[in-house]
């Protein structure tokens, strides 16, 4: 279980304190899927970075299975069982896709396992295994490789920051199947930051973050009462139009 207690993040920008995360508390149960949504700039991605240790909170606590991980490094949190997929994945010139997947898994992966990971995110394995993770890859390709690398290793908690960004509809449908499969195992907890209605519909609970605070949190029927009856899909860049 993940427990977040009274988390505050107020960085100094040009000498001025900015309140990005303002006293947020919530839990994520084992096997639960929570989708975080809300207006752009509300603090969603910052919350994900605080959970992974990329940013450090000014106050509050983060506990994983009862252990305080607030002061742990990114590597220590990864070893503790947290997997993180960036909204904008980093590139590594000189490193092949095959090598990246093995490093992410923490062991040398057989070629078939690498192929399966790539196929599951909509990439043709034969075309990508030996390619470098550099600027020759598009943003959508990098996004899918990032997700494949996170899925290469078992985690207690997966965090995906806007996994749908920059990918085509066919690849998106494959990602949805991956999330559904992870969720059906009821072993790993998932936090997905998303505006996409199809992902929001998968959630056990939805958290709406606005102006650094939790504006709403609960089952999807409570947070967005009309979501299950909304046809045609929402194409806006905010929470579902319901």
Order of alpha helices (4+ residues) and beta strands (2+ residues): beta-beta-beta-beta-beta-alpha-beta-beta-alpha-beta-beta-alpha-alpha-alpha-beta-alpha-beta-alpha-beta-alpha-beta-beta-alpha
